[in-house]
Amino acid sequence: MAGRRFVVTCTHCKRTVVIVSRVTGAELDRLQAHLLACCPSGPYPGVEATLRHFRVTSTDPDKSPPAA
């Protein structure tokens, strides 16, 4: 599983926001900042409330993303 990466795309504007191995606090902050710029109806408290606005896909098309 080393080197496995995921593309995180906004479901509202369809832009790729980050490409990561895992979502940490820094990436979550970036996703929340993107949401506030893209859909200013926030705030979006918590991990689950934030991630529901994004689509996560694997950079390896033969492998699926981890379960949420």
N, C-alpha and C positions, 0 to 999 in steps of 0.2 A: 504494500500500500504506500510505500515511500514514493514521493514525487507526484502523488495523485493530487490534482488540482480541480477546483470548481469555479465556474463562471456564475456570478451573481448578477442577475438582470432585473431591473425595475419593471414591474408589471404595468405601471402607468405610462411611462415614456418609452419603454422598450430598450433603454440604454444599458450597456454593461457598466456596472458601478465598481465592482472589484473582481479580481481573480485571485483566489486564495486556496491554501491547503486546509484551513479551518477558520471559522469565524471567531475572533477573539474580541476583547473589549474595544480595541482600536478600530477594527473593521465594523463593529456594531455602531460605533460613534459616526463613522463615515456613512453608513447606510442611513442612520437617523438624520444626519445633515442633508443627505440627498433627498430624503422624503420631505423635509421641511422646505427645501427649495422647489421640489417638483409638485408637492401637494400640501400647501401650507395650512391645511385644516387640522394638523397635529396639535399637540405633541403625541408621540408614539411611545408610550412607556413600555418598558420591558422588551425582552428578546422576542417572544412570540408575537406580540403586537407589531413589532417592526418587521420581522421576517415574513409575515404573511403578505407583505407588499412586494416580495421579491421571488423570482424563480431561480432555483439553483440547479445547474446542470454540470455534468462531469466534462472535463476536457478530453477524456477518453470515451468516445461514443459507445464503446462496448461495455462500459461499466455504468451502473446507475448510481445516483447520489445516495448518500446515507439516509436512512429513515429519519424523519423529523421528530 
